Amino acid sequence: MHNKCFSFAIGIGSINSKNEWLDAFYPRLLLNPSTALLKTITSIIQYNGGNVVIKLDSATCHALEELFENSNENQLAADMKILEVSGQPRLITILENDSPPSSTPEAYLKLHLLSHRLIKPHQVNLEGIFSLLPNVAWTSDGAIDLEELATRQLKARAQGRLISVNSVDKFPKMTDYVVPSGVRIAHTARVRLGAYVGEGTTIMHEGFINFNAGTEGMNMIEGRISAGVMVGEGSDLGGGCSTMGTLSGGNNIVISVGKNCLIGANAGVGIPLGDRCTIEAGLYLTPSSKVQLLNDKRQSPKTVKAVDLSGQSDLLFRRNSLTGSIECLTNKSAVVLNEELHAHN
């Protein structure tokens, strides 16, 4: 067995009638676990290296429980005690390295790592993840294969029950798997598993955070954070605003929003912003937008593309209501969040 391991976790999941994984839930994850801990379990699960997913039976769960107790890994032992008596599919996923995921449980482990804030967006290899996540019905009975949904619904109604379908998607909502400390999420369906939600962040009803994206520290999110976008501490994304992502094509610039920025309601940003930047309400700033640079006398000696201002701090972007042109000037007022709204997250 190799000396180093990227991550491993023991969990429970859902499978369809073809014995294919639909999802995986990991209550506890280890990033870069110790070699000693991994060596203690190799004889039980017969792990010989590599990135693997191993199904567990009750006898193996019991053996792992005793092993963890003897190793003073009390939390892992408690988890195994619960899993030992479960009739649901149980598994251990070991990632020796951070190569692209090759199975649904591997993909779910990496999404868990992000939402548990053990790694940040862009720090884990998610290449090919879409092909590994089945499109399933997320229901009041958990994940259900779409081909099996009608039969499951009929059986439930025959028992006097109703299966409610909350969504049909590849990604579940984060809070069914991970609830990070110190956050408020008004509408949980708008935060996908794999989102990185910083401690102190408030996400209101119109806020949305995709996977491999998120916030650092205290933020007010009332707009959309697209995949790959990271928002710095102290920033405010106004109602209905947007950050341009890369998943749909047409934009290969990785967007980030610096600290203490304000993106106004129904505005949008398609370039990386530095710290203390403001985009006025309703203004969508794309990379190719022509921007007039204003000096202290409010004169415009130069016009540039918005992308040329990427990463610069202390900028205010606005649209001239008379000419319609986009203007940029020095932003002299930093954004200050209402601490009372975030103090008790």
N, C-alpha and C positions, 0 to 999 in steps of 0.2 A: 504494500500500500504506500502511496505517495505521502510525503511529509506535510504538504500543504493542502488546504481545502478552501474553496471560495465560500461555500455556504452549505448548510444542511438543515432540514426540518422534518418533523414527523407530523402527520396530519390525517385528515379524513376527507373524503370527496364523494362525488356522484359519478356513476357510470350509466350508460344506456344498455339496452338489451343486447348489443353487440360487444359488450364488455369494453367500451371505449370511454375514456375519461371525459367528463363534461366540465368539471371544476375540481379544485382542491383547496381546502381550508387548513392553514397552518397556524395553530394558536401561539407557537413559540418558534422563533427563528434564531439561528446562530450564524453570524457572519465571521468568516475566518476562525472557525472553531479550533481548539487546541488539538494537536496531534494525539495527545494522551487520551482525550475523550473519544476521538474517532477509533483509536486502536481498541478501546474497550468494547466497541460494538461490532467489530469486524467478524469475530468468530460466530456471532449470533445471526447476522444478516448476510454473511458471506460476501462482503464487498471487496472487490479486487481492484478498485480504482476506476477513474472515469466519471462521467456524468450519468447517473442512473436513477431510475424510479423502481422501487421494490415494494410489492404489495405485502402487507403484514397480516398474519392470522392471529387468533387470540393467544395461542401458545407463545408465539414470538413476542407479542405485546407484553405478556406476563414475564417472559425472560428479560426483556428490556427494562421492565419496571424494577425487577430485583437488581439488575445490574446498576441502574441509575441510583437506586437507594444505597447500594454499597459504595457508590462513588460520590455520595453526598450531592447528587444532582436532583434535589428534592422536587423542583418544579417539573422537570422532565418525568420523574417517577410518578408524580400526581397525574400528569397527562396520560401516561401509559395505563394507569389504573382505570381511567375513564374509557380509554379506547379498547381496553381488553374485553369489556363486556358489550361492546357495540356490535350491531349487526351490519353496520355500514362499511363500505370499502375503506380500508386504512392503508397508509403508505408512508414510506420514508423516501425523501428525495435528497440526493447528495449531488452537489455541483463541485467537482474537483477544480474546475476552472470556469472562467466567465466567457465561454464560447457561446455562439448563438444557441438558444434553447432548441431542443429537438423533440419535445413532447409537451402535452398540455400541463402536466404537473410541474415541469421545469419552468414553463412560462409563468404559471401562477406563483411559484416561489419568488421569481424576480419581481413580479408586481407587488407581492407582499413586502419584499425588502424596501421598495420605494415608499409604500404607504406607512410602514413602520418607522420611516425616517432613518433607516440604517444606511442607506445610500441615497444620493441625490440624483435628479434627472441628468442624463447623459453620462452617468458613471457606471452604467451596466449595459451589457450587450443585449439588445432586444431585437436583433435582426431576424426577420421572418416570423415575428410573433403572430401576425394576423392569420397566417395559414395554420397555426397550432391551436387557435382558440375557436372552438365550434360555435356556430350561431345557435343559441338555445333560448328557450322560454324561461325567464326568471319569474318564478311563481311563488305563491304562498306555501307551496310544497318543495321549494328549492328549484334547482336546475333540472329541466326536463327536455329531453330530445324532442325536436319539433315533429319528427315523424311519429313519436309516441304520445304527443300531447292530447290528441282527440280521445284516444283510448283512456288515458289517465283521467281526463275530465269526465268522461262517461262513468268510469268506475267510482269517482268521487261523488258524483251526483246520485248514483245508485245507492251510495251510503249516506245520503242526506247532507253531503258536504259540497262546497264550491271551491274550486281551485281558481284563484285570482291570478291573472297574468299581468305582472307589473311592467315587463318590457321584453322585447325580443332583440337580442344583441349579442355580440361577442364578449363584451366586457360587463361584469356586474357592477353594482354600486359598491363603493369602497366600504361603507359602514356595515355591510353584511359580513365583512371579513376583518376590517381593521377600523377602530375608532381611536385616532391619535389623541394624545393628551392636550388639553388646553385649546381646543378649537370649538367654534360654533358653526353648525351647518344647518341652515333653515330648511333646505329641500335636499334631502340626502341623495335622491336619484340623480342629481346634477354633479356628482363627484364620482368619477370612475375609480375602480380599483387600479392602483398604480399611480395615483395622484400623490404628490408630496405636499402635505398641508402643514405649514410651519406652526409652531406653538404660538398662540395669540391671534391666529387668523380667524376672522369672521367671514363666512360666506352666506350672503343673503339669498333670497329666493331666485333672483335672476342670475346669480353667480354660477359659473360652471368651471370645473377643472378636469382636463383630460388626463390620460395616463402619461407618465414620463414628463410631467409638468407640475408646477406648483408655486409655493410661496415660501419665503423665509421670514420667520418671526411675525410680528404684529402687522396685519394688513386688513383692509376692508375690500372685499371682493363682491361686486355687484355686476360684473361683466364676465366675459368668456376668456379663459386661459387655455389656449390651444396646445396640442401636443408639442412638447419640446420647449415650451416657454417657461421661464423662471422669473418670478417677481420678487424684487428686493424688499427688505423690511421697511415698514412705514409707508407703503404706497397705497393708493386708493384707486380702484377701478370702478368708475361710475356705472350707473344702471344701463344695461344694454350695450356696453362698449365691447370691443373685440381686439384680440391680439392675433395677428396673422400666423397661421401654422404652415407646416410643410407637407402634411399628409395628402392633401388634395391636389398637389402639383401646382406649378406656376410660381412657386416661391421656394428658393433654396437657402434663404437667409434664416438662420436660427435667431429668433427674437428673444430678447430679454428686456426686462424693465428694471431700472436701478432702484436705489433707495429713495424714499420720500417723493415719489412721483405721483402725478394725478393725470389719469386719462378720463376726460369728461364723459358724461352720459351720451350714449350713442356715437361715441368717437371710436377710432380704431388706429392701430399702430402696426406698421409693417417693417420697421427698422428697430435695431437694438437702441434702447434709451440709456443714457447715463443716469446719474443721480439728480434728483430735484428738477425733473423735467415736467412740463405740463402740456397737454394737448387739449385744446378747448372743446367743449361739447359739440358733437355733430361733425367734427373734422376727422376724416379718415386719411391718415398719412401713409401712403404706399411708398415703396422704395423709389419709384420713378417720378413721384410728385415733384413739380418744380416749386422751389421755395425761395422767396425773396428774403435775403438777410438784411435786417434793419440795424443801423448803428444807433448811437445814443441820441442822435437828432431825428430819429425815425425816418432816415433816408435809406434807400436801398441801392447800395453800390454794386451788389452782386446777386446773381441768381444761381442756385445750385440744385442738384437732385437731392431729395431727402436722404438717400442712402449715403451721400457724402458726409452727412452729419451723424452717422451711426456712432453710438457709444459716447457722445459728448454730453457733458453735464450742464445743468443750469440753463436750459433752453425752454422757451415758451413758444409753442406753435399755435397760430390762430389764422382764421380766414378773414380777410378784409371784406366787410359787408357791403362796400361800395363797388370794389373792383372784382371781387371773387378770388383774388390771388391769395396763396398761402404765404404767410409771413412768419419769420422767426426772429425773436429778439431775446435778450438776456432775461432769464427768469429770476426775479429778485425776491420772490416769496416762496419759501419752502412749505411743503404740505405737512400739516400737523394733524394726526388722527385724534379723535376723541378717546382719550385713555379710559374713560368711564365705561365705554362700550366694550372694551376688550379686557378690562381688569380682572373679570371673574370667569374667563373662559376655562 
